[in-house]
Amino acid sequence: MGKHTTKILHNDTCPICAREVASYDRLARKSGVTFQLDGLDRAHDWGLDEDTAAQVFRVQRDGQTYEGVAAFRVLWAQLPYWRHVAWFSGLPVIRTLGEWGYKYAAAPFLYGMHKRRERRSQGASQ
């Protein structure tokens, strides 16, 4: 894998997350950009357990790992149509609001849905 390959670690068991990442990947391929998509089963390759990996979206580029909104910004900056969102979401006040919204609202909500799906799946298999 080349130095400039972007690796994405996402909760592939989350229907919302999986659809969103798939749409980014389709757009990337149309634009000649390559992403390596890693699901929760690859969390150990990132030095994480699956539960920790399910809590926050992560991107690795040029040897650096980004989490949350910073990860989305690295991803968006490589995609047509989304580059403007990457730039706009980097403005100081917007970045702060976005990070707060992701950290305290979106990520906990999506992780909570993940844990409910896990409990339902465990209950159904017993």
Secondary structure, 3 states (H helix, E strand, C coil): CCCCCEEEECCCCCHHHHHHHHHHHHHHHHCCCCEEEECHHHHHHHCCCHHHHHHCCEEEECCEEEECHHHHHHHHCCCCCCHHHHHHCCCHHHHHHHHHHHHHHHHHHHHHHHHHHHHHHHHHHC
